[in-house]
């Protein structure tokens, strides 16, 4: 299922000081925050992530499962999602 939303990081990029976008950057579920100007990737920690992502099924906000970095749960659908399934592929935003 293709993500419906683009999510921006909470901090500016270190290279250009512009917003970052959260993307799946590699196979295996690796997620980074990338500069919206040049596309350079930076490691992403929990404080850099948006507070909410949206469920791909019902589009309601999902919440991070406590004590995890990358598992989110939709309380409406009762489905858990890995973070990399909620964000767009790097190549779809930086062709």
C-alpha positions as CSV (number, residue, x, y, z in Angstrom):
1,X,0.0,0.0,0.0
2,X,1.5,3.3,-1.1
3,X,1.7,6.1,1.6
4,X,-0.8,8.9,1.1
5,X,1.1,11.6,3.1
6,X,4.4,13.3,3.1
7,X,5.8,13.9,6.6
8,X,8.3,16.5,7.6
9,X,10.9,16.2,10.4
10,X,10.8,18.5,13.4
11,X,14.3,19.9,12.8
12,X,15.9,21.7,9.8
13,X,18.5,19.9,7.7
14,X,22.1,20.3,8.9
15,X,23.3,21.1,5.3
16,X,20.9,23.9,4.2
17,X,18.8,24.7,7.3
18,X,15.6,23.9,5.4
19,X,12.8,21.4,6.4
20,X,13.5,17.7,6.2
21,X,11.2,15.0,4.9
22,X,10.9,11.5,6.4
23,X,11.4,8.8,3.9
24,X,12.2,5.1,3.5
25,X,15.7,5.2,2.2
26,X,16.8,1.6,1.8
27,X,15.5,-1.9,1.8
28,X,15.0,-3.5,5.2
29,X,12.9,-0.6,6.6
30,X,15.6,2.0,7.0
31,X,14.1,5.4,7.5
32,X,16.0,8.8,7.2
33,X,15.2,12.5,7.3
34,X,16.3,14.1,4.0
35,X,17.0,17.7,3.1
36,X,14.2,19.0,1.0
37,X,16.7,21.1,-1.0
38,X,19.5,18.7,-1.9
39,X,18.1,15.3,-0.7
40,X,21.0,14.5,1.6
41,X,20.1,12.0,4.2
42,X,20.5,12.3,8.0
43,X,19.9,9.8,10.8
44,X,16.4,10.1,12.3
45,X,15.8,9.8,16.1
46,X,12.4,9.8,17.8
47,X,12.5,13.6,18.7
48,X,12.9,14.4,14.9
49,X,9.8,12.4,14.0
50,X,6.4,14.0,13.7
51,X,4.0,13.4,16.6
52,X,1.6,11.5,14.3
53,X,1.5,9.5,11.1
54,X,-1.7,8.4,9.4
55,X,-3.1,4.9,9.0
56,X,-2.9,3.8,5.3
57,X,-6.3,2.1,5.6
58,X,-8.6,4.6,7.4
59,X,-6.4,7.7,7.4
60,X,-6.7,8.4,11.1
61,X,-3.7,9.3,13.2
62,X,-1.6,6.4,14.5
63,X,0.4,6.4,17.7
64,X,3.9,5.1,18.3
65,X,3.9,1.9,20.4
66,X,5.7,2.7,23.6
67,X,9.3,1.4,23.9
68,X,9.6,1.2,20.1
69,X,11.0,3.5,17.5
70,X,9.4,2.2,14.5
71,X,6.1,0.5,15.3
72,X,2.8,2.5,15.2
73,X,-0.7,1.4,16.0
74,X,-4.0,2.4,14.6
75,X,-6.5,2.2,17.4
76,X,-9.4,2.4,14.9
77,X,-8.3,-0.5,12.6
78,X,-6.4,-2.4,15.4
79,X,-3.4,-2.7,13.0
80,X,0.2,-2.1,13.8
81,X,2.4,-0.6,11.1
82,X,6.2,-0.4,10.7
83,X,7.3,3.2,10.2
84,X,8.9,2.5,6.8
85,X,5.4,1.5,5.5
86,X,3.9,4.8,6.5
87,X,6.4,7.1,4.7
88,X,7.2,7.5,0.9
89,X,10.2,6.0,-0.8
90,X,13.2,8.3,-1.2
91,X,13.1,7.8,-4.9
92,X,9.5,9.0,-5.2
93,X,10.5,12.4,-3.8
94,X,14.0,12.8,-5.2
95,X,14.0,11.3,-8.7
